[in-house]
């Protein structure tokens, strides 16, 4: 998914990051509220939501639980070299 920022640069934000941010916003949570529930800083949450950091599976599971969502991982999409 491509997103154009105000600087006119095109930045590729990972789908998981965008999905988690959109879910948070739809539920009406601020970053700090979710960060507190995950025991991380708001800056750390921001890094995950912008794709600057990749969360580990256990963090994704906690995050999904907080957002009342499910985690689905498509191995084929993550590593096309494994599926010739």
N, C-alpha and C positions, 0 to 999 in steps of 0.2 A: 504494500500500500504506500503510495507516495503522498506526501503532505508538503504544501508550499508554505513556507514561513514568511513573515513580514519582510525579511531581508532578501526575498526573492530567491534564496537558495532552496534547492529541493533536497529534503532529508528523508531517508527511508527509515520509517519507524516500524519495528517488528510488530506483526499482527497481535501477538500476545500483549504487548505493551499498550497498544491502542485499545484492545478489547477490555483490559483491566481498568484503564482510565475511564472509558465510556461507561462501564458498569458502575464505577464509583460515582460518577457524575449523575447518572440516572437515579441512583439511590439517594442522592443529595448529601453525600459525605464530602467533607473537606479532606485534603491530604493528611493533615495532622491527626484527624480522627482515625483514619485507617492506619497510619503509622503507629499511633499509640496502641492499637489493637494487635499490631504485628510486632511490637517491641523494637521498632526501628525508628530512625529519625525521619522527619518530613523530607529532608534532602535525599535520604536514601530511597524513599518512596518515589520521589521525583525522578531519580536516576533510573529506576525500574520502568516508570511510565514513559520515559522518553527513549528507552532502549540503550541508555548509556551503560547500564549494568544488566546482566542476565541473571534472573533469580534461579536458585536451585529448586529442584522438584519439591522439597519439603516447604520452601517458602511459598511456592505457587499453591500448594495444598492449603496452607494456612490462609493465604490471601483469598482463595476461592471460598473457603469456609466463612470468612468474614463477609464476603460479598454475596453469600448464598448462591454460589455458582459451582460448576464442575470443571475439572481440568481434563482436557482431552489432548493427547499428544500424538501427532501423525508422524511416525518414524520415517515413512517414505518421504515426506516433505522435508524433514530435518536432514536427511542424509541420502540424497538420490543416488550416490555412488554405491550404496549397499543394494540397490535394486536395479540391476542392469536391464 
